């Protein structure tokens, strides 16, 4: 609407300019022809007086006797030449009077001219502002005011109509997250109210499914582990040592599978509260545990790095990556550094064969396994990296898979965790104190 108003104002202003110019040229030709006839018919003694009487706001006239030789310019601008031809074509009298137009110089808006009377005397005249640029400021200003009013009204109207849509978008962004669901207000146009009702119904169905899944997880957690425990107890009474070892290995595998699936399904409902910890303590604890078991594991990096995360979830992430590196690579190297943008980078590298680059995205999918490098003997069910990816995403970080540093002997898979910078202001009384490394959670600040 603003463009329409302003464009119309400009076009109408230009059209009015052409109309005004045509009218003014016609009036100038008529005035020059009249002045020529009046002064030609008047006695010589009265011509100077009559020239003064013919003065006006649009045309200034002066008479010059024939005894004084006129000083006329040698040439005139092209625009004035065309104007002279037009005036002469409209009135033959001006053709006979040898009408001539000129200006005082470049940039001058006034037009000067002369025409000769039959007795040889001259009429000199001046037309002020004849070549001035016409401005449409007044029309443009009024159009701008009207356009501004329309724009303000349109903005208020669109904002009022779009507020329900923005609320819908906000609710849609929270679907599937851990935030408490608040029913969407059903207001706005009928279509928007219908959409709000549909989203509320969808949220209720999703919440019902989540509640059912939570109850199913609780039941599975109890019902599956109880018979597994009974089988393990009964296995202890077997006399055949070889059969007992085989059954216990199968039970260990089944328990690992159940624990992995439950951990993956229950991850979205994890109520753990984030805290600021020294992540280096967690890394060193996990690395030392594997060293105590006879594995080759090393840590390189600073002695202290604070990060605001869920301690148990982060321990689970690092434990999964380190155990994967031990199981599929043999040796593990954990490094930590702070990037230039302040983000924390944790890299877990192994000395194994690694994973083909084409499989990087697929191995993060739940229950996906590489048969060539993953086997049931390792206990893997394809959930380790899926859990890592989900937990890191919940912390606002990213997981990047790549190749390690072959020059250090760790050219296998390198899983890099990038955690964003930014720590909350500590407000607890034990700020700066160490609570210990209980459960390998790291040093809490």
C-alpha positions as CSV (number, residue, x, y, z in Angstrom):
1,X,0.0,0.0,0.0
2,X,2.9,2.4,0.7
3,X,4.4,1.7,-2.7
4,X,1.0,2.2,-4.4
5,X,0.6,5.6,-2.7
6,X,4.1,6.9,-3.4
7,X,4.0,5.6,-7.0
8,X,0.7,7.2,-7.7
9,X,1.9,10.5,-6.1
10,X,5.0,10.5,-8.4
11,X,3.1,9.7,-11.5
12,X,0.3,12.2,-10.9
13,X,2.9,14.8,-10.0
14,X,4.8,14.2,-13.3
15,X,1.5,14.3,-15.3
16,X,0.5,17.5,-13.6
17,X,4.0,18.9,-14.5
18,X,3.5,18.3,-18.2
19,X,0.0,19.8,-18.1
20,X,1.2,22.9,-16.2
21,X,4.1,23.3,-18.7
22,X,1.7,23.1,-21.7
23,X,-0.6,25.6,-20.2
24,X,2.2,28.0,-19.3
25,X,3.7,27.8,-22.8
26,X,0.4,28.6,-24.3
27,X,-0.1,31.5,-21.9
28,X,3.4,32.8,-22.7
29,X,2.8,32.7,-26.5
30,X,-0.5,34.5,-26.0
31,X,1.1,37.2,-23.8
32,X,4.0,37.8,-26.2
33,X,1.6,38.1,-29.1
34,X,-0.6,40.5,-27.2
35,X,2.3,42.7,-26.0
36,X,3.6,42.8,-29.6
37,X,0.4,44.0,-31.0
38,X,-0.2,46.5,-28.2
39,X,3.2,48.1,-28.5
40,X,3.3,48.1,-32.3
41,X,0.0,50.0,-32.4
42,X,1.0,52.5,-29.7
43,X,2.8,55.8,-30.4
44,X,6.6,55.7,-29.8
45,X,6.3,58.2,-27.0
46,X,3.9,55.9,-25.0
47,X,5.6,52.6,-25.6
48,X,7.9,52.8,-22.5
49,X,4.9,53.6,-20.3
50,X,2.9,50.8,-21.8
51,X,5.8,48.3,-21.3
52,X,5.7,49.3,-17.6
53,X,2.0,48.7,-17.5
54,X,2.4,45.3,-19.0
55,X,4.7,44.1,-16.2
56,X,3.4,41.0,-14.3
57,X,4.5,38.1,-12.1
58,X,4.8,35.8,-15.1
59,X,6.3,38.2,-17.6
60,X,8.5,41.3,-17.4
61,X,8.5,43.6,-20.5
62,X,10.9,46.4,-21.6
63,X,10.8,48.4,-24.8
64,X,14.0,49.5,-26.6
65,X,14.1,52.2,-29.4
66,X,15.4,51.3,-32.8
67,X,18.2,53.9,-32.4
68,X,19.9,51.7,-29.9
69,X,21.5,48.6,-31.4
70,X,20.4,45.5,-29.4
71,X,22.9,43.1,-28.0
72,X,21.6,39.6,-28.6
73,X,23.3,36.3,-27.7
74,X,24.7,34.2,-30.5
75,X,22.9,31.0,-29.5
76,X,20.4,29.5,-27.1
77,X,20.1,26.0,-25.4
78,X,18.4,23.3,-27.4
79,X,15.4,23.3,-25.1
80,X,14.8,27.0,-25.8
81,X,15.3,26.5,-29.5
82,X,12.5,23.9,-29.5
83,X,10.3,26.2,-27.4
84,X,10.8,29.1,-29.9
85,X,9.8,26.8,-32.8
86,X,6.7,25.7,-30.9
87,X,5.7,29.3,-30.1
88,X,6.2,30.4,-33.7
89,X,4.2,27.4,-34.9
90,X,1.3,28.4,-32.6
91,X,1.3,32.1,-33.6
92,X,2.6,33.4,-37.0
93,X,2.9,36.9,-35.6
94,X,5.8,35.7,-33.4
95,X,7.4,34.2,-36.5
96,X,7.4,37.6,-38.2
97,X,8.7,39.3,-35.1
98,X,11.9,37.2,-35.1
99,X,11.3,35.8,-31.6
100,X,14.5,34.7,-29.9
101,X,15.0,33.1,-26.4
102,X,18.1,32.7,-24.3
103,X,19.4,32.3,-20.7
104,X,21.9,34.2,-18.6
105,X,24.0,31.0,-18.2
106,X,24.1,27.3,-17.2
107,X,21.8,26.5,-14.3
108,X,19.7,29.7,-14.7
109,X,15.9,29.0,-14.5
110,X,14.9,32.4,-16.0
111,X,14.3,32.7,-19.7
112,X,15.2,36.0,-21.5
113,X,13.9,36.9,-24.9
114,X,13.4,39.6,-27.6
115,X,11.2,40.2,-30.5
116,X,11.3,43.0,-33.1
117,X,8.6,45.5,-33.9
118,X,7.8,46.5,-37.5
119,X,9.6,49.9,-37.0
120,X,12.9,48.2,-36.0
121,X,12.5,48.7,-32.2
122,X,12.7,45.7,-29.8
123,X,10.7,44.3,-27.0
124,X,12.8,42.6,-24.4
125,X,11.1,40.3,-21.8
126,X,11.9,38.0,-19.0
127,X,10.0,34.9,-17.9
128,X,11.1,33.9,-14.3
129,X,11.4,30.3,-13.4
130,X,10.5,29.0,-16.8
131,X,13.3,26.3,-16.8
132,X,13.0,25.5,-13.1
133,X,12.5,21.8,-12.0
134,X,9.0,21.2,-10.8
135,X,8.8,19.6,-7.5
136,X,6.1,17.2,-6.2
137,X,7.1,17.5,-2.6
138,X,3.6,18.6,-1.4
139,X,1.9,15.7,-3.1
140,X,4.6,13.3,-2.1
141,X,4.3,14.4,1.6
142,X,0.6,13.9,1.7
143,X,0.9,10.5,0.0
144,X,3.6,9.5,2.5
145,X,1.3,10.5,5.4
146,X,-1.5,8.5,4.0
147,X,0.8,5.6,3.3
148,X,2.3,5.7,6.8
149,X,-1.2,5.6,8.4
150,X,-2.1,2.6,6.2
151,X,1.2,0.9,7.1
152,X,0.6,1.4,10.9
153,X,-2.9,0.1,10.7
154,X,-1.8,-2.9,8.5
155,X,1.0,-3.7,10.9
156,X,-1.3,-3.7,13.9
157,X,-3.8,-5.8,12.1
158,X,-1.2,-8.3,10.9
159,X,0.4,-8.5,14.3
160,X,-3.0,-9.2,15.9
161,X,-3.7,-11.9,13.4
162,X,-0.3,-13.5,13.7
163,X,-0.1,-13.6,17.5
164,X,-2.1,-16.9,17.7
165,X,0.1,-18.3,14.9
166,X,3.3,-17.4,16.9
167,X,1.8,-19.1,19.9
168,X,1.1,-22.2,17.8
169,X,4.7,-22.1,16.6
170,X,6.0,-21.8,20.1
171,X,3.9,-24.8,21.3
172,X,5.0,-26.8,18.2
173,X,8.7,-26.2,19.1
174,X,8.1,-27.7,22.6
175,X,6.4,-30.8,21.4
176,X,8.4,-33.9,22.4
177,X,10.7,-31.9,24.7
178,X,10.9,-32.3,28.5
179,X,9.2,-29.0,29.2
180,X,5.8,-29.1,31.0
181,X,3.0,-28.8,28.5
182,X,0.6,-26.0,28.9
183,X,-2.6,-26.1,26.8
184,X,-2.8,-23.6,24.0
185,X,-5.4,-20.8,24.3
186,X,-8.0,-21.3,21.6
187,X,-8.4,-17.8,20.3
188,X,-8.1,-16.0,17.0
189,X,-9.8,-16.6,13.7
190,X,-11.9,-19.8,13.3
191,X,-9.1,-21.6,11.4
192,X,-6.6,-20.7,14.0
193,X,-8.9,-21.9,16.8
194,X,-9.4,-25.2,15.0
195,X,-5.7,-25.6,14.7
196,X,-5.2,-24.9,18.4
197,X,-7.8,-27.5,19.3
198,X,-6.0,-30.0,17.0
199,X,-2.6,-29.3,18.6
200,X,-4.1,-29.6,22.1
201,X,-5.6,-32.9,21.3
202,X,-2.3,-34.1,19.7
203,X,-0.4,-33.0,22.9
204,X,-2.9,-35.0,25.0
205,X,-2.3,-38.1,22.9
206,X,1.4,-37.6,23.1
207,X,1.3,-37.1,26.8
208,X,-0.8,-40.3,27.2
209,X,1.7,-42.2,25.1
210,X,4.6,-40.9,27.2
211,X,2.8,-41.9,30.4
212,X,2.1,-45.4,29.0
213,X,5.8,-45.8,28.0
214,X,6.9,-44.8,31.4
215,X,4.7,-47.4,33.1
216,X,5.8,-50.0,30.6
217,X,9.5,-49.2,31.3
218,X,8.8,-49.6,35.0
219,X,7.2,-52.9,34.4
220,X,9.9,-54.1,32.1
221,X,12.6,-53.0,34.5
222,X,11.1,-55.2,37.2
223,X,9.7,-58.1,35.2
224,X,12.8,-58.8,33.1
225,X,15.4,-58.4,35.8
226,X,13.6,-60.6,38.3
227,X,13.7,-63.8,36.1
228,X,17.3,-62.9,35.1
229,X,18.3,-62.9,38.7
230,X,16.5,-66.2,39.4
231,X,18.3,-67.8,36.4
232,X,21.6,-66.5,37.7
233,X,21.0,-68.0,41.1
234,X,19.9,-71.4,39.6
235,X,23.0,-71.4,37.4
236,X,25.1,-71.3,40.5
237,X,23.9,-74.8,41.5
238,X,24.9,-76.4,38.2
239,X,27.7,-79.0,38.4
240,X,28.8,-78.6,34.8
241,X,31.3,-75.8,34.9
242,X,31.4,-75.3,31.2
243,X,27.6,-75.1,30.9
244,X,27.5,-72.8,33.9
245,X,30.1,-70.4,32.3
246,X,28.1,-70.4,29.0
247,X,24.8,-69.7,30.7
248,X,26.3,-66.9,32.8
249,X,27.8,-65.3,29.6
250,X,24.3,-65.5,28.0
251,X,22.8,-63.9,31.1
252,X,25.4,-61.2,31.1
253,X,24.6,-60.4,27.5
254,X,20.9,-60.4,28.1
255,X,21.3,-58.1,31.1
256,X,23.5,-55.8,29.1
257,X,20.9,-55.6,26.4
258,X,18.1,-55.0,28.8
259,X,20.1,-52.3,30.6
260,X,21.1,-50.6,27.3
261,X,17.5,-50.6,26.0
262,X,16.1,-49.3,29.2
263,X,18.8,-46.6,29.4
264,X,18.0,-45.5,25.9
265,X,14.2,-45.4,26.3
266,X,14.3,-43.7,29.7
267,X,16.8,-41.1,28.7
268,X,14.2,-38.5,27.7
269,X,12.7,-38.7,31.2
270,X,15.9,-38.2,33.0
271,X,15.2,-35.8,35.9
272,X,18.9,-35.1,36.7
273,X,19.6,-31.5,37.4
274,X,22.6,-29.9,35.6
275,X,25.5,-28.8,37.8
276,X,28.9,-27.2,37.3
277,X,31.6,-29.9,37.6
278,X,35.3,-30.4,36.8
279,X,34.9,-32.7,33.7
280,X,38.7,-33.5,34.0
281,X,38.0,-35.4,37.2
282,X,35.4,-37.6,35.4
283,X,37.7,-38.3,32.5
284,X,40.7,-39.2,34.8
285,X,38.5,-41.5,36.9
286,X,37.2,-43.4,33.9
287,X,40.7,-43.7,32.4
288,X,42.2,-44.8,35.7
289,X,39.5,-47.5,36.0
290,X,40.5,-49.0,32.7
291,X,44.2,-48.8,33.5
292,X,43.5,-50.7,36.7
293,X,41.8,-53.4,34.6
294,X,45.0,-53.8,32.5
295,X,44.0,-51.7,29.5
296,X,46.1,-49.1,27.9
297,X,44.4,-45.7,28.4
298,X,45.8,-42.2,28.6
299,X,44.5,-38.7,29.2
300,X,46.1,-35.5,27.8
301,X,44.9,-32.1,28.7
302,X,44.6,-29.5,31.5
303,X,44.0,-30.5,35.2
304,X,40.8,-28.5,35.5
305,X,37.9,-27.6,33.1
306,X,34.6,-26.5,34.4
307,X,31.4,-27.3,32.5
308,X,27.7,-27.1,33.4
309,X,26.2,-30.5,32.6
310,X,24.2,-33.3,34.1
311,X,27.0,-35.2,35.9
312,X,25.7,-38.8,35.6
313,X,24.6,-38.3,32.0
314,X,28.0,-36.9,31.1
315,X,29.7,-39.8,32.9
316,X,27.5,-42.2,30.9
317,X,28.5,-40.5,27.7
318,X,32.2,-40.6,28.4
319,X,32.0,-44.1,29.7
320,X,30.3,-45.4,26.5
321,X,32.9,-43.7,24.3
322,X,35.9,-45.0,26.3
323,X,34.4,-48.6,26.5
324,X,33.8,-48.6,22.8
325,X,37.4,-47.5,22.2
326,X,38.7,-50.3,24.5
327,X,36.4,-53.0,23.0
328,X,36.9,-52.1,19.3
329,X,40.3,-50.5,19.3
330,X,42.3,-51.9,22.2
331,X,43.9,-48.7,23.3
332,X,42.3,-45.3,24.1
333,X,43.5,-41.7,24.3
334,X,41.3,-39.1,25.9
335,X,42.2,-35.4,25.1
336,X,40.6,-32.2,26.3
337,X,41.1,-28.6,25.1
338,X,39.4,-25.3,25.0
339,X,38.6,-23.9,21.6
340,X,39.1,-20.3,20.5
341,X,35.3,-19.6,20.9
342,X,35.4,-20.8,24.5
343,X,33.7,-24.2,23.7
344,X,35.1,-27.3,25.4
345,X,36.3,-30.1,23.1
346,X,36.7,-33.7,24.3
347,X,38.2,-36.3,21.9
348,X,38.2,-40.0,22.5
349,X,40.5,-41.9,20.0
350,X,41.4,-45.5,19.7
351,X,44.0,-47.6,17.8
352,X,41.5,-49.8,16.0
353,X,40.6,-50.1,12.3
354,X,38.0,-47.3,12.7
355,X,34.8,-46.8,10.8
356,X,34.3,-46.0,7.1
357,X,33.5,-42.4,6.6
358,X,30.3,-43.3,4.7
359,X,29.0,-45.0,8.0
360,X,29.5,-42.0,10.3
361,X,25.9,-40.9,10.2
362,X,24.4,-44.4,10.2
363,X,26.3,-45.6,13.3
364,X,24.6,-42.9,15.4
365,X,21.2,-44.4,14.6
366,X,19.7,-46.7,17.3
367,X,20.3,-50.4,17.0
368,X,22.6,-50.0,14.0
369,X,25.7,-52.2,14.1
370,X,28.6,-52.7,11.8
371,X,28.9,-56.4,11.5
372,X,32.5,-56.3,10.2
373,X,33.7,-54.6,13.4
374,X,31.0,-55.2,15.9
375,X,30.0,-58.6,17.1
376,X,27.7,-60.1,19.8
377,X,30.9,-61.2,21.6
378,X,31.5,-57.6,22.6
379,X,28.0,-57.1,24.0
380,X,27.2,-54.3,21.7
381,X,23.6,-53.8,20.5
382,X,24.0,-50.6,18.6
383,X,22.9,-48.1,21.3
384,X,26.2,-46.7,22.6
385,X,26.6,-43.9,20.1
386,X,22.9,-43.3,19.9
387,X,22.8,-42.6,23.6
388,X,25.9,-40.4,23.3
389,X,24.3,-38.4,20.5
390,X,21.1,-37.9,22.4
391,X,22.7,-36.9,25.7
392,X,25.1,-34.5,24.0
393,X,22.3,-32.9,22.1
394,X,20.4,-32.4,25.4
395,X,23.5,-30.5,26.7
396,X,23.4,-28.2,23.7
397,X,26.6,-29.8,22.3
398,X,27.5,-31.8,19.2
399,X,29.1,-35.1,18.4
400,X,31.6,-35.4,15.5
401,X,33.1,-38.7,14.3
402,X,36.4,-38.8,12.4
403,X,39.9,-40.3,12.3
404,X,42.3,-40.0,15.1
405,X,46.0,-38.9,15.0
406,X,47.9,-41.8,13.4
407,X,51.2,-40.3,14.3
408,X,50.5,-41.0,18.0
409,X,49.3,-44.5,17.3
410,X,45.6,-43.7,17.6
411,X,44.5,-43.6,14.0
412,X,41.2,-45.4,14.5
413,X,37.8,-43.8,15.3
414,X,37.9,-40.4,17.0
415,X,34.7,-39.3,18.7
416,X,34.8,-35.6,19.5
417,X,32.3,-33.9,21.9
418,X,32.0,-30.2,21.6
419,X,30.2,-28.5,24.6
420,X,29.2,-24.9,24.4
421,X,30.8,-22.3,26.6
422,X,29.0,-20.5,29.4
423,X,28.7,-21.3,33.0
424,X,25.9,-20.1,35.4
425,X,26.8,-17.9,38.3
426,X,27.5,-20.2,41.3
427,X,25.3,-19.5,44.2
428,X,25.7,-22.5,46.5
429,X,27.5,-22.2,49.8
430,X,30.1,-24.8,48.8
431,X,31.3,-22.7,45.9
432,X,34.8,-23.6,45.0
433,X,34.9,-26.6,47.3
434,X,35.5,-30.1,46.2
435,X,32.9,-32.8,47.1
436,X,35.0,-35.6,45.8
437,X,34.7,-37.9,42.9
438,X,31.9,-40.0,44.1
439,X,30.5,-42.2,41.4
440,X,33.0,-40.8,39.0
441,X,30.9,-37.6,38.7
442,X,33.8,-35.3,38.7
443,X,34.7,-32.4,41.0
444,X,31.5,-30.3,41.7
445,X,31.9,-26.6,42.1
